[in-house]
Amino acid sequence: MDGRPRVVLDHDFADPDIVKVGDVYHAYATSDGDRHIQHATSRDLRHWTLDDSDMLPAPGAWADSRAELVWAPEVFDAGGTTGPGFTMLYTARDRAGGRQCVGVARAASPDGPFLPVGDAPLICPSATGGAIDASTYTESGQRYLLWKNDGNCCHLGADTWLHLQPTTWDGTRVTGDPIRLVRQDRSWEGGLVEAPTLVKRSGHYVLLYSANAYDGGAYATGYAVSRNLTGPYVKASRPLMTTDTFSDAVRGPGGQDVVTGPDGRDRILFHGWSDRGRVMHLADLGWADGLPVVRGSKVIYEAETAHLRDARVREAPEASDGKAVGRIDHPDSHVEFKVFAASAGSHTLSVRFANGSLEADGSPASATHRLSVNGTDTGTVDYPHTAWDNWRTAVRSVTLNSGWNSITLSKGTLYAELDLIEVA
């Protein structure tokens, strides 16, 4: 596998959660209409075998038994010395309040079946829409539960917050009050945030989440970062994975989980829409000084924030962020970008440019920049005539190393200005 996003389970397998037991990866997913909770296994994260059994044969006395109302499992090894060793958190419809709420079940092995614990849901704030999409995070011997209050349900029009709440080690009982981390406040989020996943890398707590309407191409994945477990969390300026950042290769990416592969490197598994439903995808995941980069999902690097030599930033209202770089006109002029690759190999470089160059007779002329990658000349990027401030995109293939790389555009033939580059 070259690390690019690809379908690894071509079956309706939404909201995948992965736990490794021994040398076997176990994946659990939202109901496919027949089973309350689905289960698949793999030894390499690439080849999966779907289990025919239902991991949660009954969602509990408190819950509506309809399979289509059971969502988003989270399974973990509770490491107990007595009784069942594995816990499942899941979302189901509370009969009493009519809201989706988080329940808990236990099993002796990751192969199930999981049996509900207690006669009531674990988390169920009915006044704010109920609770969905549980996940867990552990630190210093303490387990924490993350969940979303389902404020966008039921025509409530309430905020959707992602919460952090301490639990017992086996996850069957909360031991403290929930702490609000982030809510919907970006236009691309479409009025909701959900599906939290919390990891810690390079001293950063990174909270990944999904947003927007789950049932179409607008569904997407973002992240927020904090130096402290309980926040404050600062959201990234752009989402991490969208239909557009994958250039339509994945539609509506979300429901993500982070897992360490057999080689010790991180991967991200998530669902995306196909004619089979929400199928499971796998991609390489890297960390640019603690911030996530997904192989195949475009990352934008603005020209005005790059290292400039004998070039100039100018105001450009039609450019991204309202600025562009021009005057790349001299033999030593260049714009050097530092870019990050989740894994080594071929990547797509998209350069957003404007070219108003003219031939001596006044006719439109093409222009070029010289392109070098990690100090090696790799030819040119060619720019057809567009007129100044008429921004278009030129595409090249580049080979990158895993981690940080330099991409440099320098003076070529005639003249062109730069808005940004995208690397995928």
C-alpha positions in Angstrom: 0.0 0.0 0.0 1.3 3.5 -0.9 -0.5 5.2 2.0 -3.2 7.0 -0.1 -6.8 6.7 1.1 -8.5 3.6 -0.2 -11.5 1.5 0.5 -10.5 -1.5 2.8 -14.0 -2.8 3.6 -16.5 -2.3 0.7 -19.6 -2.7 2.9 -21.8 -0.3 4.8 -19.6 0.0 7.9 -20.1 3.5 9.3 -18.3 5.1 12.3 -15.5 2.5 12.5 -13.8 2.0 15.9 -10.7 -0.2 16.0 -9.0 -2.0 18.9 -6.0 -4.2 18.7 -5.9 -7.4 20.7 -2.7 -9.4 20.3 -1.8 -9.2 16.6 -5.5 -8.9 15.5 -7.3 -5.6 14.8 -11.0 -5.7 15.6 -13.2 -3.1 14.0 -16.8 -2.3 15.1 -19.3 -0.2 13.3 -22.8 1.2 13.3 -25.7 -1.1 12.4 -26.1 -2.2 8.8 -29.8 -2.7 9.3 -29.5 -6.4 10.2 -27.0 -6.3 13.1 -27.1 -3.9 15.9 -23.3 -3.6 15.9 -21.0 -5.0 13.2 -17.6 -6.6 13.6 -14.6 -7.2 11.3 -11.1 -8.4 11.9 -7.7 -7.9 10.2 -4.0 -8.4 10.8 -2.7 -5.6 8.7 -5.5 -3.0 8.5 -5.7 -3.5 4.7 -7.5 -6.9 4.5 -10.7 -7.3 6.6 -13.0 -10.2 7.2 -16.6 -9.2 8.1 -18.2 -11.2 10.9 -21.8 -12.4 10.3 -22.7 -12.2 14.0 -24.3 -9.3 15.9 -21.9 -7.9 18.6 -24.8 -6.5 20.6 -27.7 -8.9 20.2 -29.9 -6.8 22.4 -29.2 -3.1 23.2 -30.7 -3.3 26.7 -34.1 -3.1 28.5 -33.9 0.8 28.3 -33.4 0.9 24.6 -35.5 0.5 21.5 -34.5 -2.8 19.9 -34.6 -1.5 16.3 -31.1 -2.1 14.8 -31.2 1.1 12.7 -31.2 3.1 15.9 -27.9 1.7 17.2 -24.8 3.7 16.3 -21.2 4.5 16.8 -19.6 1.8 19.0 -16.5 2.2 21.0 -14.7 -0.9 22.3 -11.8 -1.1 24.7 -9.9 -3.6 26.8 -10.8 -2.8 30.4 -7.9 -5.0 31.6 -9.9 -6.5 34.5 -8.7 -9.5 36.4 -12.3 -10.7 37.1 -15.4 -10.9 35.0 -15.6 -9.7 31.3 -12.6 -7.9 30.1 -14.0 -5.7 27.2 -16.4 -2.8 27.3 -18.5 -1.4 24.5 -20.1 2.0 24.5 -22.8 2.5 22.0 -25.7 4.9 21.0 -29.3 3.7 21.1 -32.8 5.2 21.4 -33.9 5.6 25.0 -37.5 4.3 25.4 -38.3 6.7 28.2 -37.2 10.0 26.8 -37.2 9.3 23.1 -33.6 10.5 22.7 -30.5 8.8 21.4 -28.3 8.1 24.5 -25.1 6.3 25.3 -25.3 2.8 26.8 -22.6 0.4 28.0 -22.1 -3.4 27.5 -19.4 -5.9 28.5 -17.9 -9.1 27.0 -15.3 -11.6 27.9 -13.5 -11.2 24.6 -13.4 -8.8 21.6 -15.4 -11.3 19.6 -18.4 -10.7 21.8 -21.3 -11.0 22.3 -21.5 -7.9 24.4 -24.2 -7.8 27.1 -25.8 -4.5 28.3 -24.9 -3.3 31.8 -27.7 -1.8 34.0 -31.2 -0.9 33.2 -30.6 2.7 32.1 -28.3 4.5 29.7 -24.9 5.7 30.9 -25.2 9.2 29.5 -28.6 10.7 28.5 -29.0 14.5 28.9 -32.5 14.6 27.4 -32.9 18.4 27.8 -30.0 19.1 25.4 -30.9 16.4 22.9 -29.5 13.2 24.4 -25.9 11.9 23.9 -24.3 10.1 21.0 -20.9 9.1 19.6 -19.0 8.0 22.7 -15.2 7.4 22.6 -12.5 7.1 25.2 -9.1 8.5 26.1 -6.8 7.2 28.9 -4.0 9.0 30.7 -2.1 8.3 34.0 -4.4 5.4 34.8 -7.6 7.5 34.3 -10.1 6.7 31.6 -12.2 9.5 30.2 -15.4 9.4 28.1 -15.9 11.8 25.2 -19.4 12.3 23.8 -21.7 14.8 22.0 -24.9 16.2 23.2 -27.3 15.8 20.2 -28.5 19.3 20.2 -29.2 19.3 16.4 -31.8 16.5 16.8 -35.5 16.8 17.2 -35.8 20.4 16.0 -34.2 21.7 19.2 -31.8 24.1 17.6 -29.4 23.7 20.5 -25.6 23.8 20.5 -23.8 20.6 20.0 -20.9 20.3 22.4 -18.2 17.7 22.6 -17.7 16.7 26.3 -14.9 15.1 28.3 -16.0 13.2 31.4 -14.1 10.9 33.8 -15.3 7.3 34.2 -14.3 4.2 36.1 -11.6 2.1 34.4 -14.2 -0.3 33.0 -16.3 2.6 31.7 -19.5 1.5 33.3 -19.9 4.5 35.6 -19.1 8.2 35.3 -17.1 9.6 38.2 -17.2 13.3 37.6 -19.0 16.1 35.7 -18.7 16.6 32.0 -16.4 19.4 30.7 -17.3 21.2 27.5 -14.5 21.2 24.9 -15.7 22.6 21.6 -19.0 23.4 19.9 -20.1 24.2 16.3 -18.9 27.6 15.4 -17.5 27.3 11.8 -19.5 27.7 8.6 -18.2 24.4 7.2 -19.5 22.5 10.2 -23.1 23.0 9.1 -24.5 23.5 12.6 -23.0 20.5 14.4 -19.9 18.7 15.6 -19.8 15.1 16.6 -17.7 11.8 16.6 -14.8 12.9 18.8 -11.5 11.2 18.8 -8.8 12.4 21.2 -5.0 11.6 20.9 -1.8 13.2 22.2 1.1 13.8 19.9 4.3 15.9 20.5 2.8 17.5 23.6 -0.5 18.5 21.9 -3.9 17.1 22.7 -5.5 16.7 19.3 -9.3 16.5 19.2 -10.5 15.1 15.9 -14.2 15.4 15.1 -16.8 15.1 12.3 -19.2 17.9 11.3 -22.1 18.8 9.0 -24.9 16.5 7.7 -23.8 12.9 7.9 -25.9 11.8 4.9 -24.0 13.5 2.1 -20.8 15.0 0.7 -20.7 17.9 3.1 -19.8 15.6 6.0 -16.2 16.3 6.9 -13.5 15.9 9.6 -11.8 18.7 11.5 -9.6 19.0 14.6 -8.8 21.3 17.5 -5.6 21.4 19.6 -4.8 22.1 23.3 -1.8 22.0 25.6 -4.1 20.8 28.4 -6.4 17.9 28.5 -9.4 20.0 29.5 -8.7 22.8 27.1 -9.0 25.4 25.9 -9.0 23.8 22.5 -8.2 25.9 19.4 -9.7 24.7 16.1 -7.6 24.5 12.9 -8.3 27.2 10.4 -9.4 24.6 7.8 -10.9 21.1 8.0 -8.6 18.1 7.9 -10.6 15.9 5.5 -13.4 16.9 3.1 -14.8 15.7 -0.2 -12.9 18.6 -1.8 -9.6 18.0 0.0 -9.7 14.4 -1.4 -10.6 15.8 -4.9 -13.8 13.7 -4.7 -11.9 10.5 -4.3 -13.7 10.1 -0.9 -17.2 11.6 -0.4 -18.2 12.8 3.1 -15.2 11.5 5.1 -16.0 11.2 8.8 -16.5 8.9 11.8 -12.7 8.6 12.1 -10.5 6.6 14.4 -6.7 6.7 14.9 -4.8 3.4 15.2 -1.1 2.4 15.2 -0.3 0.0 12.3 1.8 -3.1 12.4 4.8 -1.0 11.4 4.3 1.3 14.4 3.1 4.2 12.3 -0.3 5.9 12.7 -3.2 5.3 10.4 -6.6 6.9 10.2 -9.7 4.8 9.4 -12.9 6.5 8.5 -16.1 6.1 6.4 -17.0 7.7 3.1 -20.1 7.3 0.9 -20.4 4.9 -2.0 -23.3 3.1 -3.7 -22.9 0.5 -0.9 -23.3 3.0 1.9 -20.6 4.4 4.2 -17.6 2.1 3.4 -14.4 2.0 5.4 -11.3 3.8 4.2 -7.7 3.7 5.4 -5.0 6.3 5.0 -1.5 7.2 6.4 -1.6 9.7 9.1 1.4 11.9 10.0 2.0 14.6 12.6 3.5 17.9 11.6 4.9 19.1 14.9 1.9 17.5 16.6 -0.7 18.5 14.0 -2.4 15.9 11.8 -1.7 15.4 8.1 -3.6 12.7 6.1 -2.1 11.3 3.0 -4.2 12.2 0.0 -6.0 15.0 1.7 -4.9 18.4 0.3 -3.1 20.8 2.7 -2.9 24.5 1.7 0.3 26.5 2.1 -0.1 30.2 1.5 2.6 31.9 -0.6 2.8 34.9 1.7 3.7 32.7 4.7 6.5 31.0 2.7 10.2 32.0 2.8 10.7 34.7 0.1 13.9 35.8 -1.6 13.8 38.9 -3.8 10.0 38.6 -4.1 7.2 40.7 -2.6 3.8 40.1 -0.8 1.0 42.3 -2.1 -2.7 42.8 -1.4 -4.8 40.7 -3.8 -8.5 40.7 -3.0 -9.3 37.8 -5.2 -6.6 35.6 -3.8 -6.9 33.2 -0.8 -6.6 35.2 2.4 -6.4 38.4 0.3 -2.7 38.2 -0.4 -0.3 37.0 -3.1 3.4 37.0 -3.9 4.7 38.8 -6.9 7.9 40.2 -8.3 9.4 36.8 -8.6 11.3 38.4 -11.5 15.0 38.2 -10.8 17.6 35.5 -11.3 17.7 34.8 -7.5 14.0 35.2 -6.8 12.2 32.3 -5.2 9.4 31.2 -2.9 10.3 28.3 -0.6 7.5 26.3 1.0 8.0 23.9 3.9 5.5 21.0 3.4 4.8 17.9 5.4 4.1 14.4 4.0 2.4 11.7 6.1 4.4 9.1 4.2 7.0 9.0 1.4 6.1 8.7 -2.3 4.4 10.5 -5.1 2.2 13.5 -4.2 0.1 15.9 -6.2 1.3 19.5 -6.2 -1.3 22.1 -7.2 0.0 25.7 -7.7 -2.5 28.6 -7.7 -1.1 31.3 -10.0 -1.9 34.3 -12.2 0.0 35.1 -15.4 -0.5 38.3 -17.2 2.7 38.1 -19.3 2.7 39.3 -22.9 4.8 38.7 -26.0 6.7 41.5 -27.6 3.8 42.0 -30.0 1.4 42.3 -27.1 -0.2 38.9 -27.5 -0.8 36.6 -24.4 2.2 34.5 -23.4 2.8 31.5 -21.2 5.2 31.6 -18.3 7.0 29.1 -16.1 8.7 28.8 -12.7 11.6 26.4 -12.0 10.6 23.7 -9.5 12.9 22.1 -7.0 12.1 19.5 -4.3 14.4 19.1 -1.3 17.1 21.0 -3.3 16.8 18.9 -6.5 15.7 20.6 -9.7 12.6 18.8 -11.1 11.8 20.9 -14.1 9.2 23.6 -14.5 5.6 24.4 -13.5 3.9 25.8 -16.6 1.5 28.6 -16.5 -0.9 29.5 -19.4 -1.9 33.1 -19.8 -4.7 34.1 -17.4 -4.3 37.9 -16.9 -3.3 39.3 -13.6 -5.5 38.5 -10.6 -7.2 35.9 -12.6 -6.2 32.9 -10.4 -6.0 29.4 -11.9 -4.3 26.1 -10.9 -1.4 24.2 -12.4 -0.7 20.6 -11.3 2.5 18.6 -11.1 3.5 15.3 -9.5 6.3 15.5 -6.9 8.1 12.8 -4.9 8.3 13.7 -1.2 10.0 12.2 1.8 8.1 11.2 4.9 8.0 14.3 7.2 9.1 17.8 6.3 10.1 18.7 2.7 11.0 21.9 0.8 9.3 22.9 -2.4 10.8 25.9 -4.1 9.4 27.9 -7.1 11.9 30.2 -8.6 12.3 32.6 -11.6 11.6 30.9 -14.9 10.4 32.3 -18.2 8.5 35.6 -18.2 6.4 36.4 -15.1 3.8 34.8 -12.8 2.5 35.5 -9.3 1.6 32.9 -6.6 -1.4 32.7 -4.3 -0.8 29.3 -2.7 0.1 25.7 -3.2 -1.8 22.5 -2.2 -0.1 19.2 -1.5 -1.9 15.9 -1.5 
